[in-house]
Amino acid sequence: MGIFQRKDKTENTTGAASDPMQGLSEQLMKSVRLFKLDQILLPILTIILGILFLIWPEVSLQVMARIVGVVLVISGICSAVYFFRSSKRLLLHSGILCIGMINIVIGIWILYAPDFIIALMPKLIGLLLLINGIVTFTAAVTLARSNYSRWWITLILSIIIFAAGILFLVRPFETAMVFMRIAGASLVYTGAANLYSYFILKKAIKEVSRAVQNAADSFSAQMQDPAQAGTAGTQDTAAKKESYF
């Protein structure tokens, strides 16, 4: 009777010790499956979007403009619904309603005349870059007067920003197309890098899970061997006693 109790106790100890390791292994593999959807789907979508920007930059720009228009209209409608469903009509709610109406008007305008917006956007970007370049140049002059050793880096950046602004104003369409292609190449690179990182991470998690599972199996085997040896020794002793009697 004591032999079976000791054997059951050894098996329970082995199971209790190996279960956490097996649970860790299963949890690691489960994490791989959970990562699979967003870590594969999103990079693939990013790569596809980048390829579209590279091949059809003008069409992609029009689609983006329409998407912005739809988002603005939906945002304005949500603001209007929020205003009319509010029990208290405060000044803040009136401001939200005004912003919502402006978003709806701009969104409809973008949807109605996307080409005009596409032609206008590069010029607005160029104007903002010119202003930013002037501000950065002023900062470089201030740094130079303050005896800062690397003021020239800020000066070079201001010249680059100012030159980009002039390009957007002088050749808005061509510059916008180049900008879209650069954005497309960046998206393709980002998506490919994320996919590569996912497969490297997946391989590492599988190796760790396999090592944990092997450790659990080895530990279980080591815990079972003494119990089997003890059982065999008890059986030999009983056989010797029977032969003696």
Secondary structure as UniProt FT lines:
FT   HELIX           2..55
FT   HELIX           57..85
FT   HELIX           91..112
FT   HELIX           114..145
FT   TURN            146..147
FT   TURN            149..150
FT   HELIX           151..170
FT   HELIX           172..244
//
